[in-house]
């Protein structure tokens, strides 16, 4: 699967993923273990760590450092697609509430682009 994304896009996506991980981990402790919110965040955090690994690998690979990406199983990679898709759907839905070009609209642009990049990388990893 070929993409039109640049190393700069991957670097920006990595920063966005790190930000999402940070926000989710801060919220994680506020929910009771076993609650649906806790489980949702647990799944999101794991998906974002997978995204972080894939983005890091993509950037390293382009620098010919070629790290092993077998840290996660195909099952884990596959399971990460739902939380990624969920974030994407929620961001796109929220973004539609605002007029294009406004601050509120633009704050979703990076997250949406990041989720498309991450989803593509997970799908590529699953094809290997």
DRENDO-1510 file (C-alpha; in Angstrom, 1 decimal, always signed):
<recs>
REC; n; res; u; v; w
REC; 1; UNK; +0.0; +0.0; +0.0 .
REC; 2; UNK; +1.6; +3.2; -1.1 .
REC; 3; UNK; +0.9; +6.6; +0.5 .
REC; 4; UNK; +1.6; +10.2; -0.2 .
REC; 5; UNK; +2.7; +10.8; +3.3 .
REC; 6; UNK; +6.1; +12.3; +4.0 .
REC; 7; UNK; +8.5; +11.8; +6.9 .
REC; 8; UNK; +7.3; +15.1; +8.2 .
REC; 9; UNK; +3.7; +13.8; +8.2 .
REC; 10; UNK; +4.9; +10.7; +10.1 .
REC; 11; UNK; +6.9; +12.8; +12.6 .
REC; 12; UNK; +3.8; +15.1; +13.2 .
REC; 13; UNK; +1.6; +12.0; +13.6 .
REC; 14; UNK; +4.1; +10.5; +16.2 .
REC; 15; UNK; +3.9; +13.8; +18.2 .
REC; 16; UNK; +0.1; +13.6; +18.1 .
REC; 17; UNK; +0.0; +10.0; +19.2 .
REC; 18; UNK; +2.3; +10.8; +22.1 .
REC; 19; UNK; -0.1; +13.6; +23.1 .
REC; 20; UNK; -3.1; +11.2; +22.9 .
REC; 21; UNK; -1.2; +8.6; +25.0 .
REC; 22; UNK; -0.5; +11.3; +27.6 .
REC; 23; UNK; -4.1; +12.5; +27.7 .
REC; 24; UNK; -5.5; +9.0; +27.9 .
REC; 25; UNK; -3.1; +7.9; +30.6 .
REC; 26; UNK; -4.1; +11.0; +32.7 .
REC; 27; UNK; -7.8; +10.1; +32.4 .
REC; 28; UNK; -7.3; +6.4; +32.9 .
REC; 29; UNK; -6.9; +6.6; +36.6 .
REC; 30; UNK; -10.1; +8.6; +37.0 .
REC; 31; UNK; -12.3; +5.6; +36.0 .
REC; 32; UNK; -13.1; +2.5; +38.1 .
REC; 33; UNK; -11.3; -0.6; +36.9 .
REC; 34; UNK; -13.7; -2.8; +35.0 .
REC; 35; UNK; -16.0; +0.1; +34.0 .
REC; 36; UNK; -16.7; +0.6; +30.3 .
REC; 37; UNK; -14.8; +3.9; +30.3 .
REC; 38; UNK; -11.7; +2.2; +31.9 .
REC; 39; UNK; -11.8; -0.6; +29.3 .
REC; 40; UNK; -12.3; +1.9; +26.4 .
REC; 41; UNK; -9.2; +3.9; +27.6 .
REC; 42; UNK; -7.2; +0.7; +28.1 .
REC; 43; UNK; -7.9; -0.3; +24.5 .
REC; 44; UNK; -7.2; +3.2; +23.2 .
REC; 45; UNK; -3.9; +3.4; +25.1 .
REC; 46; UNK; -2.8; +0.0; +23.7 .
REC; 47; UNK; -3.8; +1.1; +20.2 .
REC; 48; UNK; -1.8; +4.3; +20.5 .
REC; 49; UNK; +1.3; +2.4; +21.8 .
REC; 50; UNK; +1.0; +0.2; +18.7 .
REC; 51; UNK; +0.7; +3.4; +16.6 .
REC; 52; UNK; +3.7; +4.8; +18.3 .
REC; 53; UNK; +5.7; +1.7; +17.6 .
REC; 54; UNK; +4.6; +1.6; +13.9 .
REC; 55; UNK; +5.4; +5.3; +13.4 .
REC; 56; UNK; +8.7; +5.0; +15.1 .
REC; 57; UNK; +9.5; +2.0; +12.9 .
REC; 58; UNK; +8.4; +3.8; +9.8 .
REC; 59; UNK; +10.7; +6.8; +10.6 .
REC; 60; UNK; +13.6; +4.5; +11.6 .
REC; 61; UNK; +13.1; +2.3; +8.5 .
REC; 62; UNK; +13.3; +5.3; +6.3 .
REC; 63; UNK; +16.6; +6.0; +7.9 .
REC; 64; UNK; +17.7; +2.4; +7.2 .
REC; 65; UNK; +17.8; +1.4; +10.9 .
REC; 66; UNK; +15.2; -1.3; +10.3 .
REC; 67; UNK; +14.0; -2.4; +13.8 .
REC; 68; UNK; +12.0; -5.5; +14.4 .
REC; 69; UNK; +8.3; -4.8; +14.6 .
REC; 70; UNK; +7.2; -8.1; +15.9 .
REC; 71; UNK; +6.6; -6.6; +19.3 .
REC; 72; UNK; +2.8; -7.0; +18.8 .
REC; 73; UNK; +0.9; -10.0; +17.4 .
REC; 74; UNK; -1.4; -9.9; +14.4 .
REC; 75; UNK; -4.3; -10.3; +16.8 .
REC; 76; UNK; -3.2; -7.2; +18.8 .
REC; 77; UNK; -2.6; -5.2; +15.6 .
REC; 78; UNK; -6.0; -6.2; +14.3 .
REC; 79; UNK; -7.6; -5.3; +17.7 .
REC; 80; UNK; -6.1; -1.8; +17.5 .
REC; 81; UNK; -8.1; -0.9; +14.4 .
REC; 82; UNK; -11.3; -0.5; +16.3 .
REC; 83; UNK; -10.0; +2.1; +18.8 .
REC; 84; UNK; -8.2; +3.9; +16.0 .
REC; 85; UNK; -11.4; +3.9; +13.9 .
REC; 86; UNK; -13.4; +5.0; +16.9 .
REC; 87; UNK; -11.1; +8.0; +17.5 .
REC; 88; UNK; -11.3; +8.9; +13.8 .
REC; 89; UNK; -15.2; +8.7; +13.7 .
REC; 90; UNK; -15.5; +10.8; +16.9 .
REC; 91; UNK; -13.1; +13.5; +15.6 .
REC; 92; UNK; -14.8; +13.7; +12.2 .
REC; 93; UNK; -18.2; +13.9; +13.8 .
REC; 94; UNK; -17.0; +16.6; +16.2 .
REC; 95; UNK; -15.3; +18.5; +13.4 .
REC; 96; UNK; -18.5; +18.6; +11.4 .
REC; 97; UNK; -20.1; +20.7; +14.1 .
REC; 98; UNK; -17.8; +23.6; +13.2 .
REC; 99; UNK; -17.3; +25.8; +10.2 .
REC; 100; UNK; -14.2; +25.0; +8.1 .
REC; 101; UNK; -11.3; +27.3; +9.0 .
REC; 102; UNK; -12.4; +28.0; +12.6 .
REC; 103; UNK; -10.2; +27.2; +15.6 .
REC; 104; UNK; -12.5; +24.5; +16.7 .
REC; 105; UNK; -12.6; +22.9; +13.3 .
REC; 106; UNK; -8.8; +23.1; +12.9 .
REC; 107; UNK; -8.0; +21.4; +16.2 .
REC; 108; UNK; -9.4; +18.1; +14.8 .
REC; 109; UNK; -7.3; +18.3; +11.6 .
REC; 110; UNK; -4.1; +16.9; +13.1 .
REC; 111; UNK; -5.9; +14.1; +15.0 .
REC; 112; UNK; -7.9; +13.0; +11.9 .
REC; 113; UNK; -4.8; +13.0; +9.7 .
REC; 114; UNK; -2.9; +11.1; +12.4 .
REC; 115; UNK; -5.6; +8.4; +12.6 .
REC; 116; UNK; -5.6; +7.9; +8.9 .
REC; 117; UNK; -1.9; +7.5; +8.9 .
REC; 118; UNK; -1.9; +5.1; +11.8 .
REC; 119; UNK; -4.8; +3.1; +10.3 .
REC; 120; UNK; -2.8; +2.7; +7.1 .
REC; 121; UNK; +0.3; +1.6; +9.0 .
REC; 122; UNK; -1.6; -1.0; +11.0 .
REC; 123; UNK; -3.2; -2.3; +7.8 .
REC; 124; UNK; +0.2; -2.5; +6.1 .
REC; 125; UNK; +1.6; -4.4; +9.1 .
REC; 126; UNK; -1.3; -6.9; +9.0 .
REC; 127; UNK; -0.6; -7.5; +5.3 .
REC; 128; UNK; +3.0; -8.6; +6.0 .
</recs>
